[in-house]
Amino acid sequence: MSGLIKVVALSGSLRKASYNTGLIRSAIELSKTVVEGVEVEYVDISNLPLLNTDLEKEGTFPAEVEAFRHKILGADSILFASPEYNYSVSAPLKNALDWASRPPNVWGGKPAAIVSVGGGHGGAKSHYHLRQIGVYIDLHFINKPEFFLNAFQPPAKFNSDGDLIDEDSKHKLKEILLSLKAFTLQLQGKN
């Protein structure tokens, strides 16, 4: 299919029934059913070693890092599901950001969107730190809509497997994907 926008989706949570990863599963489903022209692929970051430049040998990276960097390089845009840990991004997500920014930076020029779920403000503070990191590594985030979901206010948002079940939240997630698609096309000069 020509004109298909390839979105790589990363979750900053490694937990099996993670609500943030559940948002990505829902985004994948939406891309197959209601958001035409977008293909969302979840890329697991749990196997990346902790950043250590001693692991870089003559311009190469460990195999897991090379594979990850290749996925980012081949993507048209990025969807981050960013939980809030201590008012910031999670350590696994920061590690992935750092590995892919090692020269040559494979994030450069990519459009991106952030979604998050948690208690309180739904992970909102992680968005601001991720946006700050994005400035330096040359990511271009959509500004609107924003997506912060409080998972613990009724009605239930997720089932016990971490799957998004709330229709209103699915609609908001669809709006994120549509905005990311439009922004990606704009940056590619196709809009």
Disulfide bonds with the S-S distance in Angstrom:
none
